[in-house]
Every structure is written in structure tokens, then in C-alpha cells.
């Protein structure tokens, strides 16, 4: 999972920081060996941008500090402080869920394609796209909440979500109809649904993404 890889990378770069040694020149200035410095700083910059976002204060402050300080002891302290602050926020769960955010973007694009197909009277294509997005979204929602559903059928995924109270209200009552719609679409039973049903499925997927995959939920 994406968040697991980020966590591992934060840990690796922290280990590199812990092992970093300052050397002293003839003027008694302390600095990090240039190749080690550039490798670590570049890796941290890339990680913070990916994990925290290009508009986060962590990334903004890191770029600013990198421009102001070059290679010396003060630079190491400044950049290490920003890196460790970002790491603590990530480890503590105070940043948005990266994987969830990426999933929302991907699924959102699929919904757009499904809407376009439906508008062009390709109801079958729209139904397949929306069904695939719904099934994957349900599984990711379950997995992110600690359920092991990798090889589970969609009906079992829905049952697991309901048993844990992870879907409720209108979505809970509508899932049975969405499951039936999905089964028709994925088994090429085109004559068993019409355009309004596909529109309802797309709307359901869109609302599910807004409810469970929104950064501001």
C-alpha cells in the first residue's frame, strides 16, 4: 500500500540522517560530505512533496530552507527539523491519507468516463466502468478500515462493511440494488438494465467517493 511505502521511506531517511556525520575544514566550518548531502536532501524533498503535497507547509519550508542553507551544519539542522516534523505528522496520522486521496482521483476519473459514455448512449460501457469503480472503492474502503477482503466477492465485501458499521443510511439500503446492477453489467446481461439504472449507479458511486474518499471527510 502507498502509505506503507511512504512510512518505510521516512524510516529509511531518518536512519540515513542518524548516520550522517559532519566533517570540519581548515576554517573549522562543519559540513556534510557533498554527495551524501545531495542524495539525502533530494530524497527528502521528493518524499515530502509526495507524502505531504506540493502546497503543504512542510514542502514549502523545506524548499525555502534548502535555498537559504547549503551543506553546512546550520543547513542540516534546519532541513532535518522540517523533515522530522513532516515524519512525526505522517506517523501520527495527522496528514491526509495519501492512498485514499489518490484512489479518489483515479475513481473520479472513471466516473467522468462513465458519465461521458452514458451521455453518448453507451449505457453498457458506462455500467461496466461504474461497476468496476464501485467494487474497487468498496474493497479499498474495507481494507483501509482493517478488513481483509482481498479475495472476497463483492457481496461478502458489502456484508463485511455492514457488519462493522462502515456503511450506513441511504448507502446501506441502496447497496443491494447496486450489487444487482453490477452483476448484470459484469456478466454482460445488457437487456436487464436501462439507462436510468446506469445513471443511478454512477450517482451512487460518485456519492460514495465523496463520503468515504474525500480529503475533508
C-alpha positions in Angstrom: 0.0 0.0 0.0 1.1 3.5 -0.8 1.1 4.7 2.8 3.2 1.8 3.9 5.8 2.5 1.3 5.9 6.2 2.5 6.3 5.1 6.1 9.2 2.8 5.1 10.9 5.6 3.2 10.5 8.1 6.1 12.2 5.5 8.3 15.0 4.9 5.9 15.8 8.5 5.5 15.7 9.0 9.3 18.3 6.2 9.6 20.4 8.0 7.0 20.1 11.2 8.9 21.1 9.5 12.2 24.2 8.1 10.5 25.2 11.4 8.8 28.5 12.8 10.0 29.8 16.4 9.9 33.4 17.0 8.8 35.5 20.0 9.6 37.5 22.1 7.1 40.6 24.2 7.8 38.4 27.1 8.8 36.7 25.0 11.4 33.5 25.1 9.5 31.5 21.9 9.8 29.7 20.5 6.8 28.2 17.3 5.4 30.1 15.5 2.6 28.6 16.9 -0.6 27.5 13.6 -2.3 25.9 12.4 0.9 24.2 15.7 1.4 22.7 16.0 -2.1 21.5 12.4 -2.0 19.7 12.8 1.3 18.2 16.3 0.6 17.0 15.3 -2.8 15.3 12.1 -1.5 13.7 14.0 1.4 12.4 16.7 -0.9 10.8 14.1 -3.2 9.3 12.3 -0.3 7.8 15.3 1.4 6.3 16.5 -1.9 4.7 13.1 -2.5 3.5 12.4 1.1 2.5 15.9 2.2 1.7 17.7 -1.1 3.4 20.4 -3.0 1.3 23.1 -1.3 2.0 21.8 2.3 4.0 24.0 4.7 6.5 21.1 5.1 7.4 21.2 1.4 7.3 25.0 1.2 9.6 25.4 4.2 11.9 22.6 3.1 12.4 24.3 -0.3 13.0 27.6 1.2 15.5 26.3 3.8 17.3 24.4 1.1 17.8 27.6 -0.9 19.0 29.6 2.1 21.3 27.0 3.5 23.9 24.9 1.5 25.6 21.9 3.0 26.7 23.3 6.4 25.8 22.4 9.9 23.1 25.1 10.1 21.6 23.7 6.9 21.5 20.2 8.2 19.7 21.3 11.4 17.2 23.4 9.5 16.3 20.7 7.0 16.4 17.9 9.5 14.0 19.7 11.7 11.5 20.1 8.8 11.9 16.5 7.8 11.3 15.2 11.3 8.3 17.5 11.7 6.8 16.0 8.5 7.7 12.5 9.6 6.0 13.0 13.0 2.9 14.3 11.3 2.8 11.4 8.9 3.5 8.8 11.6 0.8 10.3 13.9 -1.8 10.2 11.1 -2.2 14.0 11.0 -1.7 14.2 7.3 -4.4 13.3 4.9 -4.5 9.7 3.8 -2.3 9.6 0.6 -3.7 6.4 -0.7 -7.2 7.4 -0.1 -6.6 10.7 -1.9 -5.1 9.0 -4.9 -7.9 6.5 -5.0 -10.5 9.2 -5.1 -8.7 10.9 -8.0 -8.5 7.7 -10.0 -12.1 6.6 -9.3 -13.2 10.2 -10.0 -11.7 9.9 -13.5 -13.5 6.6 -14.1 -16.8 8.2 -13.1 -16.2 11.0 -15.5 -15.6 8.4 -18.3 -18.8 6.6 -17.3 -20.8 9.8 -17.4 -19.4 10.5 -20.9 -20.2 7.1 -22.1 -23.7 7.4 -20.8 -24.2 10.8 -22.4 -23.1 9.2 -25.7 -25.8 6.4 -25.2 -23.2 3.8 -24.5 -25.0 2.5 -21.4 -23.3 -0.8 -21.4 -19.8 0.7 -21.3 -20.9 3.2 -18.6 -22.3 0.4 -16.5 -19.1 -1.6 -16.7 -16.9 1.4 -15.8 -19.1 2.4 -12.8 -19.4 -1.2 -11.6 -15.6 -1.7 -11.6 -15.1 1.6 -9.8 -17.7 0.7 -7.2 -16.3 -2.7 -6.4 -12.7 -1.4 -6.1 -13.8 1.5 -4.0 -15.8 -0.8 -1.6 -12.7 -3.0 -1.2 -10.4 -0.1 -0.6 -12.8 1.3 2.0 -12.9 -2.0 3.7 -9.1 -2.5 3.6 -8.4 1.0 4.9 -10.6 0.1 7.9 -8.7 -3.1 8.8 -10.9 -5.7 6.9 -9.2 -8.4 4.9 -11.2 -8.6 1.7 -8.6 -9.0 -1.0 -10.2 -12.2 -2.4 -13.7 -11.6 -1.2 -16.7 -11.4 -3.6 -18.5 -8.0 -3.7 -21.4 -9.4 -1.8 -19.1 -10.5 1.0 -17.3 -7.2 1.0 -20.7 -5.5 1.4 -21.6 -7.8 4.3 -18.2 -7.1 6.0 -18.7 -3.3 5.7 -22.3 -3.5 7.0 -21.2 -5.7 10.0 -18.6 -3.2 11.0 -20.9 -0.2 10.5 -18.7 1.2 7.8 -21.7 2.0 5.5 -25.0 3.3 6.8 -28.1 5.3 6.0 -29.2 5.5 2.4 -25.9 3.9 1.1 -26.5 0.8 3.2 -30.0 0.4 1.9 -29.0 1.0 -1.7 -26.1 -1.4 -1.9 -28.3 -4.4 -2.6 -29.6 -2.7 -5.7 -26.1 -1.6 -6.8 -24.8 -5.1 -6.3 -27.5 -6.5 -8.6 -26.8 -3.8 -11.2 -23.1 -4.6 -11.0 -23.7 -8.3 -11.5 -25.8 -7.6 -14.6 -23.1 -5.4 -16.1 -20.1 -7.6 -15.3 -21.9 -10.6 -16.8 -22.9 -8.8 -20.0 -26.6 -9.1 -19.2 -27.3 -5.9 -21.2 -31.0 -6.4 -21.6 -31.6 -6.5 -17.8 -30.9 -2.8 -17.2 -31.7 0.5 -18.9 -30.1 4.0 -19.0 -31.8 5.3 -15.8 -30.4 2.4 -13.8 -26.9 3.1 -15.0 -27.3 6.8 -14.2 -28.4 5.8 -10.6 -25.3 3.5 -10.3 -23.0 6.3 -11.4 -24.6 8.7 -8.9 -24.2 6.2 -6.2 -20.5 5.7 -6.9 -20.0 9.4 -7.0 -21.7 9.9 -3.7 -19.7 7.0 -2.1 -16.4 8.6 -3.2 -17.5 12.0 -1.8 -18.5 10.4 1.5 -15.6 8.0 2.1 -12.7 9.2 0.0 -12.9 13.0 0.4 -9.8 14.6 1.9 -12.1 16.8 4.0 -14.3 14.0 5.4 
